[in-house]
Amino acid sequence: MSEKGTPILHMLDPSEHVSPFDVNMATDAGFKVIIPYTHVELKKVTALVQDAIFSRPPHYGPQTGVFFGGKDAILALDMMKAAKEAMVPPFELSTFADPAGSFTTAAAMVACVEKVLKDKFNSGWKGVKVAVFGATGVVGFASSIIAALEGADVQLVAHRGVDRVIKSAEISKERFGVDLEAVAGETADQKRDIIANADVIFAAAAAGVQVVSKEHKELAKNLKVIADVNAVPPPGVEGMELFMNGDPLPGCNALGVGPLAIGDIKYKTESGLFKQMIASDKPVHFDFRDAFKLARTFVG
């Protein structure tokens, strides 16, 4: 056993299983012991964390990690908050929330688009009109907040009732201080208007769902960049190729950022955060904001 202690990762998940993707990532990053916990309720987090911190000397604390998965961004953040509040200094540990890999995916998407805006349009995020499709999903939720925190004007597009995105906007305002606009995109006319006025589109809908068609692209006169995280056919954006990274998108004047270009940065970001947990001499705590900070370093 090293002076720091063996790197141990406790993976807490409210669903029926932890993600094999995250287990593989944590293992390859260097964690030597990984323990999955499933069906974990928020109220159970305190006891689990205190079991973990009191069983090791304080200087082993930074090499004891807790990872929060699942498919609910707010629940993962609440679990992370509960974990931090359960610590009794000097008995502490490190935490990392990345439900469904959404925080690192969202961070990678925003960082990739930011790079294209900077290199091709000499633009930052301030005042840029962003339309988020798949806004109620975990990737859409996190990417909308990241972009808004950077100064973008963000619309959350509802395709099945606007109430859910209104709730997302309210939560985002309350917890992160950002103003997001909830808009209805259920009808063809509503969707056309949204796409026609957007500078950037995040296509973060469910796998295999196409949200932007050839006809939509023809209307997108102001569109600069469109990003698609969906690698499952059909693409979320018609004509998007997997490895596009600022390449011209057929059928419009916009540049495309494809799912595998985003995926490369996502992989490096998640792995990088796991490695930072292991290497740190003090407890660290990572959510989507930390993921975005690191993702930026990988896009250059």
C-alpha positions in Angstrom: 0.0 0.0 0.0 1.3 3.4 -0.9 1.8 6.3 1.5 -1.4 7.8 0.1 -3.4 4.6 0.4 -5.0 2.4 -2.3 -7.3 4.3 -4.6 -10.9 3.2 -3.8 -14.0 4.3 -5.6 -17.5 3.8 -4.2 -20.0 4.2 -7.1 -23.5 5.2 -5.8 -26.4 4.8 -8.2 -30.1 5.3 -7.6 -31.0 2.9 -10.5 -30.7 -0.9 -10.8 -27.1 -1.0 -12.0 -24.1 1.2 -12.4 -22.8 2.1 -15.8 -20.2 -0.3 -17.2 -18.8 2.6 -19.1 -18.0 4.5 -15.9 -16.6 1.3 -14.3 -14.2 0.9 -17.2 -13.2 4.6 -17.2 -12.5 4.5 -13.4 -10.5 1.3 -13.7 -8.4 2.6 -16.6 -7.8 5.9 -14.8 -6.2 4.0 -11.9 -8.7 3.1 -9.2 -7.6 -0.2 -7.8 -10.8 -1.1 -5.9 -14.3 -0.2 -7.3 -17.5 -1.0 -5.4 -20.9 -0.5 -7.0 -24.0 0.3 -4.9 -27.4 0.3 -6.6 -30.9 1.5 -5.7 -29.2 4.1 -3.4 -31.6 6.6 -2.0 -30.6 10.2 -1.1 -31.2 9.6 2.6 -28.7 6.7 2.6 -25.7 8.8 1.3 -24.7 10.2 4.7 -24.3 6.8 6.3 -22.4 5.4 3.4 -20.0 8.3 3.2 -19.3 8.3 6.9 -18.6 4.5 6.8 -16.0 5.3 4.1 -14.3 8.3 5.8 -14.0 6.8 9.3 -12.6 3.5 8.1 -9.4 5.1 6.8 -6.8 7.5 8.3 -7.4 11.2 7.2 -4.3 11.2 4.9 -6.0 8.4 2.9 -9.1 10.5 2.4 -8.2 12.0 -1.0 -7.7 8.5 -2.4 -11.2 7.5 -1.3 -13.7 8.6 -3.9 -17.5 8.6 -4.3 -19.0 8.7 -7.8 -22.6 9.6 -8.3 -24.3 8.1 -11.4 -27.9 7.5 -12.4 -30.0 9.4 -14.9 -31.2 12.4 -12.8 -28.9 15.4 -12.8 -30.5 17.1 -9.8 -30.6 14.0 -7.8 -26.9 13.4 -8.5 -26.0 16.9 -7.4 -28.2 16.5 -4.3 -26.4 13.3 -3.4 -23.0 15.0 -3.9 -24.2 17.8 -1.6 -25.3 15.3 1.0 -21.9 13.6 0.8 -20.0 16.8 1.3 -22.2 17.7 4.3 -21.6 14.2 5.8 -17.8 14.7 6.1 -16.2 15.4 9.5 -12.8 17.1 8.9 -10.1 15.9 8.9 -12.1 12.8 7.8 -13.0 13.6 4.2 -13.1 12.1 0.7 -13.4 13.2 -2.9 -16.6 13.3 -4.9 -17.5 13.3 -8.6 -21.0 13.5 -10.1 -21.5 12.4 -13.8 -25.0 10.9 -14.1 -25.4 8.9 -17.3 -22.0 10.4 -18.3 -24.1 13.6 -19.0 -21.9 16.2 -17.2 -18.7 15.2 -19.1 -20.6 14.8 -22.4 -22.3 18.3 -22.0 -18.9 19.8 -21.0 -17.3 18.3 -24.1 -20.0 19.5 -26.4 -19.9 23.1 -25.2 -16.1 23.1 -25.3 -16.0 21.8 -28.9 -18.6 24.3 -30.1 -16.8 27.1 -28.2 -13.6 26.2 -30.1 -15.4 26.4 -33.4 -17.0 29.8 -32.5 -13.6 31.2 -31.6 -11.6 29.8 -34.5 -14.1 30.3 -37.3 -16.2 33.2 -36.1 -13.9 35.1 -33.7 -16.8 34.8 -31.2 -17.3 33.8 -27.6 -20.6 32.9 -25.9 -21.8 36.3 -24.9 -25.0 37.1 -26.6 -25.0 34.0 -28.8 -28.5 32.5 -29.3 -28.4 28.8 -28.4 -31.4 26.4 -28.9 -31.2 23.2 -26.9 -33.1 20.2 -28.3 -33.5 17.4 -25.8 -33.5 20.0 -23.1 -35.2 17.8 -20.4 -32.5 15.2 -20.7 -29.3 15.2 -18.6 -27.0 16.3 -21.4 -29.4 19.0 -22.5 -29.8 20.3 -19.0 -26.1 20.5 -18.2 -25.1 22.0 -21.5 -27.7 24.7 -21.3 -26.5 25.8 -17.9 -22.8 25.7 -18.9 -23.5 27.9 -22.0 -25.7 30.3 -20.0 -23.0 30.7 -17.3 -20.7 31.7 -20.2 -23.1 34.4 -21.3 -25.2 32.7 -24.0 -28.9 33.4 -24.5 -30.3 29.9 -24.1 -33.6 28.5 -25.2 -34.8 25.1 -23.9 -37.0 23.6 -26.6 -40.0 21.5 -25.6 -41.2 18.8 -28.0 -43.8 17.3 -25.6 -45.4 20.0 -23.5 -43.6 23.1 -22.3 -44.2 22.5 -18.6 -41.2 20.2 -18.1 -38.8 22.7 -19.6 -40.4 25.5 -17.6 -39.5 23.5 -14.5 -36.0 23.0 -15.8 -35.6 26.7 -16.3 -36.9 27.4 -12.8 -34.5 24.9 -11.2 -31.6 26.3 -13.2 -32.4 29.9 -12.0 -32.8 28.8 -8.4 -29.6 26.6 -8.2 -27.2 28.3 -10.7 -28.5 31.8 -11.1 -29.0 31.5 -14.9 -31.9 32.7 -17.0 -33.1 30.1 -19.5 -36.0 30.6 -21.8 -38.5 27.7 -22.1 -40.0 27.6 -25.6 -42.6 25.3 -27.3 -41.2 23.4 -30.2 -44.1 20.9 -30.7 -45.4 22.1 -34.0 -43.6 22.4 -37.3 -44.0 26.2 -37.3 -42.7 26.6 -33.8 -39.6 24.4 -34.6 -38.9 26.3 -37.8 -39.0 29.7 -36.0 -36.6 28.4 -33.3 -34.1 27.0 -35.8 -34.3 30.1 -38.1 -33.3 32.4 -35.2 -30.6 30.3 -33.6 -26.8 30.9 -33.8 -26.0 27.6 -32.2 -28.0 24.4 -31.8 -27.3 21.6 -29.3 -29.0 18.4 -30.5 -29.1 16.4 -27.3 -32.3 14.3 -27.9 -32.5 10.6 -27.3 -30.4 8.2 -29.3 -31.9 7.5 -32.8 -34.1 10.6 -32.8 -33.6 13.2 -35.6 -34.4 16.7 -34.4 -33.0 18.7 -37.3 -33.9 17.7 -40.9 -32.7 18.9 -44.3 -35.7 21.2 -44.5 -34.9 22.7 -41.1 -31.3 23.4 -42.1 -32.5 25.3 -45.2 -34.2 27.7 -42.8 -31.2 28.2 -40.6 -29.9 31.4 -42.1 -28.3 32.7 -38.9 -26.9 29.3 -37.7 -23.1 29.2 -37.2 -22.6 25.9 -35.4 -24.7 22.8 -34.7 -23.5 20.0 -32.4 -25.0 16.5 -32.2 -24.3 14.0 -29.4 -26.3 11.2 -31.0 -24.1 8.5 -32.6 -27.0 6.1 -33.1 -28.6 6.2 -36.6 -30.3 8.2 -37.7 -28.2 11.2 -36.6 -29.9 13.9 -34.5 -29.0 16.3 -37.3 -29.5 15.1 -40.9 -26.2 15.0 -42.8 -24.1 15.1 -39.6 -21.0 12.8 -39.8 -19.6 11.2 -36.8 -16.2 12.9 -36.8 -17.2 16.4 -37.9 -15.3 19.0 -35.9 -16.0 22.4 -37.4 -16.6 21.0 -40.9 -19.2 22.5 -43.3 -22.6 20.8 -42.8 -24.3 19.9 -46.0 -27.5 21.8 -46.8 -26.7 25.0 -44.8 -24.0 27.5 -44.0 -23.4 26.1 -40.5 -20.5 24.1 -39.3 -21.0 20.7 -37.7 -19.6 19.1 -34.6 -20.3 15.4 -34.6 -20.8 12.8 -31.8 -17.4 11.2 -32.0 -15.5 14.5 -32.0 -17.5 15.3 -28.8 -17.0 11.8 -27.5 -13.2 12.0 -27.8 -13.2 15.1 -25.5 -15.8 13.5 -23.2 -13.6 10.4 -22.8 -10.5 12.5 -22.0 -12.5 14.7 -19.6 -14.1 11.9 -17.5 -10.7 10.0 -17.4 -8.9 13.2 -16.5 -11.2 13.9 -13.6 -10.8 10.4 -12.2 -7.1 10.8 -12.5 -7.2 14.1 -10.7 -9.1 12.5 -7.8 -6.4 9.9 -7.4 -3.5 12.3 -7.7 -4.8 15.0 -5.4 -3.3 15.5 -1.9 -6.6 16.9 -0.7 -10.3 16.1 -1.3 -11.7 17.4 -4.6 -15.3 17.7 -5.7 -16.3 17.7 -9.4 -19.5 18.4 -11.3 -20.3 19.7 -14.8 -18.5 23.1 -14.2 -15.3 21.3 -13.4 -15.8 19.0 -16.3 -16.1 22.1 -18.6 -13.0 23.7 -17.3 -11.0 20.5 -18.0 -12.7 19.9 -21.4 -11.6 23.3 -22.6 -7.9 22.3 -22.1 -8.4 19.3 -24.4 -9.9 21.2 -27.3 -7.0 23.6 -27.3 
